[in-house]
Amino acid sequence: MLDEYSSVQRIESLIRLVKKGDPASLTQLRQKLGIGREEIAIKAGVSESQLRHWELGEQQPSSIQHTSWKLRLSDYIDEEISELLGMDKGEIINQLWEIMWRLND
């Protein structure tokens, strides 16, 4: 199990990948979270093949699809944050995301 400092560093690095938001970063994020392409594709409402094409840069998702992709991955980070803090998802997570989005790259 990660210590608290390592957990915070991990969450910060994951949020930075979401914030960057390009296909390579989102692919890296999915892999770091240990989530299969199929699971994210289902949650994003696209086929696994379509997601693979996005990740490989062979196709570009629409802005709505891209946002959905990022949000689905963000949901997994929210779960990690709530576990780290020992709390249910809620206002504390919203506040933490607000702070993290304001961080300089």
Sequence and secondary structure as in RCSB ss.txt:
>XXXX:A:sequence
MLDEYSSVQRIESLIRLVKKGDPASLTQLRQKLGIGREEIAIKAGVSESQLRHWELGEQQPSSIQHTSWKLRLSD
YIDEEISELLGMDKGEIINQLWEIMWRLND
>XXXX:A:secstr
   HHHHHHHHHHHHHHHHH SHHHHHHHHHHHT  HHHHHHHHTS HHHHHHHHTTSS   HHHHHHHHHHHHH
HHHHHHHHHHTS SSHHHHHHHHHHHHS  
